[in-house]
């Protein structure tokens, strides 16, 4: 069996998104022995609940695919426990998520780089790794890659409801963009997605399956790591339980935690790495005092604004039981039809008010009214937009409850706990309603189903959000990268090593210092790609020398201090594409805009 009587150079704990990418890159050296330990099951080839894009509601909530976490009662959400799905299968959450591929805004990485020690994580240094990991079928340019393992298809957005939505965004005064992952994130467009030839392209399928027969790579599923083995301050391997019965240990030159924002800090705390006082309170002897372990928890919260559709154009009827055999057969034999799409085919990003320098609100449009668990309102046809602020200033925490590695940790997000977060939610809902009430929807809208016309005041909106919101499933930042001089930092950004511990690294969403603007799968994969070079000692990819969009003048933005910024600011001419597509004016407080650009935004000349 893998792991028995062998010593590995790297033991990767978690075969999810980051673990899959890291295993591929580290095992590319035939002299490096790599073991991946995944606590969930294998992503078997013929499982339609994983591989059929439209089947995404089925794995969520199923004990076979989902670890089924819950938060502690959230005090600002009427004491509700917020459900959190996490992938319990090879590929991790990339095997059960919505397959939406978004990098975030370039300014997200400028924010990362502003922290001490994080200078090499700015946009210029991250962009080459975003490009390395992808094959963007919509086109390759200075911002997009064309030869990576993640094949990205652009949503066709041909349903007339998508057309109405994109037209309505412009009627509301918001711009179009060619690519939310390219030069300009701000605006609305069809989305990239991890769907290729009608199948979900998880991290496991993209990175692990093509190389799983390498002689120096072992992959073991149903392998639940229960603890880190160590000698003094050096981690020397792991203990794990195989299939719930067989207790095993394996030696490692280094252990890399890739368990995500919940499991990685949990394993650190179980090993005595965390806040010393909190660890003692649950019977754990502290090894290294790192109070940042489990702190700084961030996420995206979202709600659905749902409308009834008066025309039979939504995909709602296709989800009735009588249609499922036809959908399944069409997908199984042709990889086509309703089953071949994740249906999150378009959306966008805007700024909520004049004080916001880059987009802080996100929209995902869906041509059906449905929840993640598959439940639907009474309307036969409907549509909805998923909405939520991207940069909430609330912070939560994760703490182990005991020394039992199988007991789920105590998780608190503190949603809606700050004045700024509540204000942005009101702005978000009003901006979304403004879009859905535009003339483009007049031929389709039968009225708002959720929250409904009875919810109008700021207080009513916040009460509805508190009662109805769900997580967007983007937990992150619980073992953040940063300088050892920062007592809240856990991981060295130059090596991915845990501060104060030898032979132990972390590579997953927990190392984000701040949650990016958008779905986090793409940033996780970028971190794994960059970390693979840092761990292997490879020469890092050279930084990119490209600008990105900024609102206001229409001129592109380079990293702070670049003299080209001043040149653009003082020039009498702006790039030809910006002249043809003038930048929008400041966002209004209630989401309305006074300027209505009609052309699509291009790249600077």
Buried (B, 14 or more C-beta within 10 A) or exposed (E): EBBEEEBBBBBBBBBBBBBBBBBBBBBBEEEBBBBBBBBBBBBEEEBBBBBBBBBBBBBBBBEEBBBBBEBBEBEBBEEBEBBBBBBBBBBBBBBBBBBBBBBBBBBBBBBBBBBEBBEBBBBBBBBBBBBBBBBBBBEBBBBBBEEBBBBBBBBEBEBBBBBBBBBBBBBBBBBBBBBBBBBBBBBBBBBBBBBBEBBBBBBBBBBBBEBBEBEBBBBBBBBBBBBBBBEEEEBBBBBBBBEEEEEBBBBBBBBBBBBBBBBBBBBBBBBBBBBBEBBEEBEBEBBBBBBBBBBBBBBBBBBBBBBBBBEEBBBBEBBEEEEBEEBBEBBBEEBEBBBBBBBBBBBBBBBBBEEBEBBBBBBBBBBBBBBBEEEBBEBBBBBBBBBBBBBBEBBBBBBBEEBEBEEBBBBBBBBBBBEEBBBBBBBBBBBBBBBBBBEBBEEBBBEBBBBEEEBEEBEBBBBBBBEBBBBBBBBBBBBBBBBEEBEEBBBBBBEBBBBBBBBBBBBBBBBBBBBBBBBBBBBBBBBBBBBBBBBBEEEEBEBBEBBBBBBEBBBBBBBEEBEBBEEBEEEEEBBEBBEBBBBBBBBBBEBEBEEEBEEBBBBBE
